[in-house]
């Protein structure tokens, strides 16, 4: 199975949170699993590490380089804009300040036919509207 790992899972993994470690380990238990992120997930995750924590930063960067990094194509950007507009027109709002990133991550996963692994319940809302959008 192929999985897109959302930023919140990666950040919790870097914080050594049990729930995130358990999820990633369970995915890796299946030799057929492939884990993906995009460059935004990489950037969002690495920016959370304090500047003085050089070793932790280098270790995190090395770990994240093990994930396949996907390109966000112009088509993905365009579809995320259209899907966002569609959701807003249907009264769907996402919590937090990162709604744009959530739409980009969601559409990236859909574009590459990946299952999304996230702790964010907003993705369930997006999933229910996506079929209607298509």
N, C-alpha and C positions, 0 to 999 in steps of 0.2 A: 504494500500500500504506500501511497505517496502523500506526504503531509506538509502543509504550510504551517510553520510555527510562528505564532503571533508574539509580538514584543513582550507582552506581560508574562508569558511563559518563560521567555529567554531571560528577562530581568530577574524573575524569581529563581531561575536556575543559577544565575550568576551570584545570587544572594544565598545560594545553597539551601533553598527552601525544599523541604521534603516532598511536597505535593508536585512541584515542577520536576524534581529529580525522578520521582516515581513514574510520572507520565513519560518523560523522555526515555527512561530505562525500559519501560514496557514497550514503547515503540521500537526501540533498538533490539529488543528481544527477538523480534521477527526479522530474520535476515533479509526479507524482501522489502523492509521498510526503507524509504528514502525520505530524508528530512531536508526541507527547503526554507529559506528566508529570502527576503529581498534586501537591497542596500539600505532601505529606510529602517527596517527592523535592526539591521546591523548598527546603523548610526544611533537610533533611539536607545538601543541597549548599551552601547559603549559610552554614550554621553552621561550615563548615570553613575559611572565610576569616578570617584574623586580624583582630581588632578594629581595629588601627591601619591596616590596608590599605583605607582608605575608597574610594579610586578603584577598586581591584580589585573591591571589593564592589559598587559601583554599576555597573561594567561587567558583572559577572557577573549581577547582578539584571536589567539591561536585556536581556542575551542570553537569560536564562531566560524572560523575559516574551514572547519570540518563540514559545515552545512553547505549545501549547494546554494549559491546566490543567484536568484532570478533577476532578469532584466525587467524593468517596468517600461513597457513599450508605449509609444504614443497612443496606440489603440486602447491600452489599459487605462491610461490617463483619461482618454475621451469617454470610455465606458463608465469609469468611476464617477465622472461628472454627470453623465446622463442618469446613471442609477441613483446618485445622490438627489438630483432634481426630482426624479420619479418618486423616491421615498418621501421627500419633503411634501410633494403634492398629495401624498396619501396619508399625511399626518405622522409619519414615522420620524421620530427624533432620537438622536443618540446622546447618551450622557457624556459628560467630560468635554475637554477642550480639543480632543484629537479626532473628531468625527471624520475629517478629511482623510486622515491616516487609516482609519477603520475601513472606509470605502475603498481606498487604494489596496489595502491588504486583502480585503474580501474579493475584489475583482481580480487581483493578481492570482489568488488561489483558484478562482473559477476559470480564468484564462488558461491556466496550466493544468486544469483538472486535478486539483489537490484537495484533500480533506483539511479543513482548518482546525488547528489545535489552539485553543484560547481559553482564558479564564473570563473573558468578557461576554456577558449575557446579551449585549447588543447584537452580536453576530447571529443569534437566533432570530431576532427581528428581521435582519437582512435576509436570512435564508428564507423566511416565509414570504417575503416580497419579491425575491429574485425570479421565481417562476412566472409570477404575474408580469414582471418587467420584461422578461424574454418573450 
